[in-house]
Amino acid sequence: MIDGPSGLAAGLTGAALTEGELEQRLRGHPAVTECVVVEGEQLIAYIVADEKDRERVTEFLTELVPRRRLPEVVAVVPALPRTPEGEIDVAALPLPVAEGQRPAGGKGGGATAGSGSMVVGGTLLFGFLAFSTTNVFWPYSTDLSGVPLPWAALFFGLYLFECASFGLGVMVLLRGRSALARRGRSAPLTTAAWLALAWLLLAWWPQDNFYRLAAKTDWPQQAALVYGFNVTLMIAAAVLVAFVTDRRR
């Protein structure tokens, strides 16, 4: 048996601690009444304690936990939000932010206006880049010169939607993991859901352009497109189903 903080830390150095194991270490501090650890873009430890005890708890963790698994933020909260079933409602926890900024996320705060503007702006930017480079990557794939109205307008609208979806997918890839992490699922499932959601949005732009240029009887190319896009999109949807139906910790 390993006794004492230093001995315990030595025994854990080679282990990859889970969020649950980090929570177990935190509960060993007398000042911590409740806690939860959430891993997203940052590893955040939420503790119910007095603000004056934050530094003591951080030092306590430093002695017990390998450096690579130390929480980047130890956030003191008055209480941990609960679902009607009594489970910790990770989605309702506020994201710690720098002093002077509004808190992001959680039922009490919502996303900041700046964050929402960044997502919209990034979606428009990457969507425009996709739209303006379509004929560079797939010449004549969006040529509507021989299509009569109103069908030409409908197809043009489809191309806009595809590019906007691609732009949003890029933003999900860049900024989306932390939002999913706050749902309280395991880190591997959260990462899989994040990538699946991004792919569900990203794939339409290249997929449809490839399909429009592929000959119907080019069986090798058709098979490659089916397995490269259709099958992977089905898998991505199944991953999101698993994420949504998985019970929180």
N, C-alpha and C positions, 0 to 999 in steps of 0.2 A: 504493500500500500504506500502511496506517495503522500507525504504529509507536508503541509505548509504551502503558501503561495508559490515560492520559488521552485519547490520540488514539483508542484503541479504543472507549472509552466514548462519545466524541463520535460516532463512526460508528455506534454501536448505539442511541443515544438514541431514534431514531424507529422502531426495530424491536421487534417483539413476540418476545422470546426464548422458546424452548421449553425444556422441562426438559432435553433433551439438550444444548442449547447452553449452558445454565447449568452442566451437568456438565463440559462442555469447558473453560469458564473456570476452574472449580475445579481441574481437573487441572493447570492451569498453575502452581499454587502448589507450591513444592518440598516443603512439609510434608504435602501430601495424597497418600496412596498410592492410595486408592480413594474413590469417591464415588457418590452417587445422589441425585437431586432428586425429591421426591414432592409433587404438588399436590393438596390436598384442602381442608378448611376453612382450613388454613394451607399456605403454601409452605415445605417443610422440606428442608434440605440435610443429608444424612447424609455425614459424612466419616470416613475412617480416618486418624487423626492423633493426635498427643499432645494432651492436654487443654490444655496451656499454649499451644498454637498456635491455639486457637479464635478468640481476638480478632484475631490477625494475619490469619487467613483471612477473617474478616468484613470487616476493613478492606480487604483485597485485593479482595474482591468489590465493595465500595462504590465503588472506583475504576473497576471494569470494567463494572458492570451498572447500567442505569437504575433509579432509586429504586423505581419501581412494580413492578419484577421482582426486587427483592432478597428472598431468603428471609427469612421472619419468624423462623425458627429455624435455627441451624447446630448440629446435634447431632453430637457426637463419639462414635463407636462403635469397639469394638476390631476388628471385622471386619464385612463385609457378608455376611449369610446367603445361601447359594446353594441352588438346586434341584438335584436329581440330574443335571439336564442341564447344570449349570454356570451357569445364568442367575441374576441377582440375585433373591432371593426377597423382594419388596417387602412381601408380607403378613406376613413374620416380623420386620420391623423394629419396634422399640418406638416408641410415640408419646411424644415428649418431654412431660413434665408438670412442674408446679411442684414445688419442693423440698418434701419431706415427704409427697408423694402417691405412691401405687403406680403403676408404669408401666402404661399401658393398651395392649392389643393385642399382636400378636406371639405367636409360639409359646411364648415363655418366660413371658409375663405373663398374657395373657387380659384381658378387659374387667374393669374394677373393679366391685366389688359395688355401689358407688354408682351407676355408670353403668347397670348392669342394672336396678336398682331404679327409676331414673328412667324407663327405657323402659317397664317394666311399669306403673308408676304413671301415666305419660302415656297409655299405651294404654287403661287402665281409665277414666281421666278423659274422654278424647275419645270413647271408645266409649259411655260413659254419656250424654254430651251428645248424641251421635247418636241413641241409643235414646229419650231423653226428648223429643227435638224432632221425631221422625219424623212424628207426627200433626199437628204444626204446619205442616210443609212439604208433607206428603202426607196430608190428612185421610182416614181410614178405609182407608188402604192396608194396614194391618196388622190390620184388624178380623177376628177369628176367631170371632165369636159364632155364626156359622152353620156352623162346621166341627166335625164330631164328633171325639171322641178315638179313637185316639191321634194322628190326623193334625194336630189343632190344636197338640198339644205339639211335634210334629216341625216344623211351620211356625214356631212360636215360637222353637224352637232355631235355625232358619235366620236369623231376625231378629237374634238375639243374635250369631251368627257374623258377620253382615254388619256390625253395629255395631262389634264387636271388630276386624274387619279394617280398618274405617275408622280406628279409633283408632290401630292399629299403622301404618297408612299415613301418618297425620299425624306420628308420631314418626320414621318413615323420612324424611319430607320435612324435618323439623327437624334430624335428627342423622345421617342415613344416608350423606351423601356422603363423609365422611372415611373410613369403613370401606371403601367401594368404591374410593376413590382409592389406598388402600394395596395394591390388587391390581396396580398398575403399568401400567394401560392409559392411553391418551392422555386428556387433559383433556376434549375434546369427547365422546368415547365414554363416559367416566366420568359426565359430567353427564347424558347421554342415558339411561344405564342407571339412574342414581339417580332421575330423573323417571319412567322407565318402571316401576321397581319400586314407587315410591310410588303411581302410578296403578293398577297391578294390585291394590293393596290398597284404595285409596280408592274405586274405582269401584262396588263391589258394592252399597253402601248406597243411593246415589242411583239406580243403574241399575234395581235390582229394584223399588224403589218407583215409579219412573216407569212401568215395564212393567206393574205390577199395576193401575195406574189407566188405562192406555191401551186404548182400544177396539181390538179385533183388526182391524177394517176401517178404522181411521183411518190410511190409508196415509201421509199426510205425516208424522204423528207417529211411526209405526212406522219410516219411513225415517230420520227424524232420530235416533231412538234407536239404530238399527242403526249408523249412521255416527258418532254421538257416543260410543257405548260399545263395541259389539262390534268394529268395525273398529279403533278406537284401542287396544283391549286386545290385538288380534292384533299390531298394530304394536309395542306395548310388549313383548310376548313375543319378537318377532323381534329387538328391540334387545338384550334380555337374552341371547339366543342369540349375537348378535354379540359382546357383551361377554365372555361365558364362553369363546368359541372364539378370540378375538383373542389373538395371541401377545404376551407381555410384552415391554417394551422390552429 
